[in-house]
Amino acid sequence: MSAPASTTLVVVPTYNEVESLPVLLRRLRAVHPDLPVLVVDDASPDGTGELADQLATADAHLVVLHRAGKEGLGPAYIAGFHWAAEHGYDYVVEMDADGSHQPEQLAALLDAAAPDVLVLGSRWVSGGSTQDWPWHRQLLSRSASWYSRTLLGLGTRDITAGYRVIPVALLEEISLENVESHGYCFQIDVLRRIVAAGHSVVEVPITFVERTAGKSKMDLPIVLEAMRRVTAWGVSSRLGRG
């Protein structure tokens, strides 16, 4: 089974992506001209939100959701997920605005989609890779996946993967209001909740490309949040409370 374009929404969170966003959208439209896209902008001071509005005037399948300020990746995605549910979409795609998630590889993820499956674009399965990534970023990503996989008892190789196709029904089932993670730990939180609810995870190999414009949002507080939350979840699970 695959996710039909008419009921699939691509959610792209943005904060200071004025250079990257138009490039991403051009590439996405080259391979998926009519796929609905929701840009969720957290009041970017560089004008990303205003640029997205301009692009939407020429793209009937592009909508912009403006938020009051920067609250983090998790809340931005949750806002996008709620918008998708309210507008009758069956699947949502998570996609970074910086070009790291190549639109040309989206078809493979959509082909793997099913109503009870979380699809991940994975760097760390056979056929997956990274491009122009410094060694310390690779080490951090692999270590985070290993630590989370071990502590939470998950079989997924790329636990922090952010290129995803998720059935909206699964997101409603896991009670998004209980997802508190703000940074990239949000991806681990959603994954563990979907697995705990008894659903499957499929990893599709992708090539993750280092951004060429803008600045990465990964910083020490985000890493520390992830370590703290994963450790707490793991301990609670082993004590039979999570």
N, C-alpha and C positions, 0 to 999 in steps of 0.2 A: 504494500500500500504506500501511497505518497500523499503529501499535504497539497491540496489544491490551492492554486494561487489566489483564487477569488475569496477564500476564507482563511488566508494566511496573512498575518501582519508582521512586517519587519519593524522592530523597535530599536531605534538608534539614540542612546543617551548622548548628550553633548555638553561639554563645558570647555570653552576656548578651543574650538575646532574649526575656526573660520577658514583656515587653509585646507584642511583635510576633507571637510564635509562635501563640498561640491565635487571633488575628485571621486569620492566614494559613490555619490549618487549617480554621476555619469557612468561609472563602471557598472553599477547595479542596473541602470536602465539599459545598458548595452546588452545585457543577458536576460533581464526580466523587465521588459518595458512597462508592464501593467501591474506589477506586484505592489500592493499597498504598503506604504512606509509611514511610520510615525516617528518624527524627531522630537525627543523630549529634552528641552533645553533648560538648564538651571541658571537662567539669567546671566549667560556668559558675558563678561565685561568686554570681550573682544568683538562683539557684534554677531556671534554665530546665530543667535536666535533671529535677529533681523534679516540676516542673509537667508536663513531657512525659509522665512516668510516670503522673501522675494522669489526663491526657487519654487515655492509652492504655487505661485501665481501661474507658472508655466507648466506645472505638473499636476494633473487632476488626481493623481494617486498618492500625493504627498500631503501630509497634515503635520502641523507643528503644535506641540503642547508646551506652553510656557509655564515654568514654575518660578516661585518667588525668589529662590536663591539656591546656592550650592548646598545640597544635603547628602550627596554621596551616590554611588552607583546603585546600591540596593533600592533606596527610595525612588530613584528615577525609573528603574525597571518596574517596580511595583505600580507606580502611576501608569506606566505604559500597559501593564498587564490588565489593570482595572479598565482602562480605556478600551482595550481589545475585547474584554468580556462584555462591556456595556454596548459595544457596537456589533456584537454577534460574530466575532471571529472564532474559529475553531483551533487555530495554531498561532503561536507567536515565535518569531525568530529573534534571538539576541544577536546583535552585530555591533562591533565597535566602530566609531566614526573615523578612526585614524588609518584605516586601510589594512590593519593587521589581519582582519578576517576578510579574505578575498571573496568578493561577490561571485567570481567565476566558479567557485567551488560550492556555492550554495545549493545547486541542483542535486548534488550527491546527498546532502543532508536532508533535503525535502523528499527525495526518493525513499529514504530510510524511515520517514515519519509514519507513525501509527497512533491510534487513539490512546493507547496505554503505554507509550514509550517516550522516554526522554532521549533525544538524539544529541550527541556531543560531537563537535568538530575537534578531533583529538590530535595533539602533537606527538603523543608518546605511545602510540600503537604502531604496528607495522605499516609502513607507507606514510606515516606522519613525519613532520620535520619542522624546523624553524629556519628562517632565512635572515641573515644579518643581525642575529641576536648575539650580544656579548655573552661570554662564558658565564659571567656571574648571574645574568638573568636566567640562563638555562639551568644553572645550579639551583637557584632559588625556586624556580618552577618545579623542577623534578623533586627537590627536597620537600617542598610543600605538599605535592601530591603523595609522596611516599609517607610523610608524617600523618597526613589526614587519612590516607587509605589504611594505614596500620592501626591508628588509634580508633577510627570509626568502624573498622571491619568492613570496608567497602572494596569491591573488586575493580572499580573503575581506575584506569591508568592515568587519565588526565582530569583529575578531580576539580582543578581550578579553571578548566576550559570555559571560555566565555562565548564561544560561537555555538549556538544551540537552537534546536527546534523543540518547542514544548507545547503539548496540547493544553488549551486553556482550561479544560475540565480538570486536569491534574493540578493546575495552579489553584483552582478554586477548592479542590479537595484538601490541599495541605494548609489551608488557612493562612493566607498571606499576611494577615494582620499580626501573626505571631512571629514573622520573620523580622528580626531586629538588626541584622548585620547591615552595615552601611557600605563597606568597601568591597574588595574582591572576595572577601569571605562570604559574601552573599551567594556566590555561585556554589560554594560548598554546602551552605545551609539549605538551599533549594534542592540540591542533589540528594542530600541525606534524607530529607523529608519525603521526597518522591520514592526513594528506595524503601524507606520505612513503611510507606503506604502500600508496598507490595508490587510496585511497578518496575518495568525493565529499563535498562540503560543500554543504548547502542552507541558505540564510538566509531565514527567515520574519520579516516585519516585526512588531515589537511596539512597544508604548509602555512605556518604562521609567519607573517612578514613584519619585521621591525618597522615602526613608523618612520616616515621621512620628513614629517612636518609636525610642529606642535611639541608639546611636552607631556611625557608620561605622567599619569596620575598616581602611579605606585610610589609610596613613600613609607618611611618607618612606622608612623602610626597605623597605616593600613596593614602592614605586615604584623605588627604587634596585636592588632585587633583579631586577625585571623588565628594567630597562635593561641591567644587567650581563649577564644571561643571554641576552637577545635579541641583544645585540652579539656575545657569544661564539659563539652558534649561527650567526649570519650570517657571521662571519669564517670559522668552520670550514667552513661550506657552500661558501663561495667558494673556499676552499683545497682543496676536495674531500675533507674529513675528516668531514663531518656530513651 
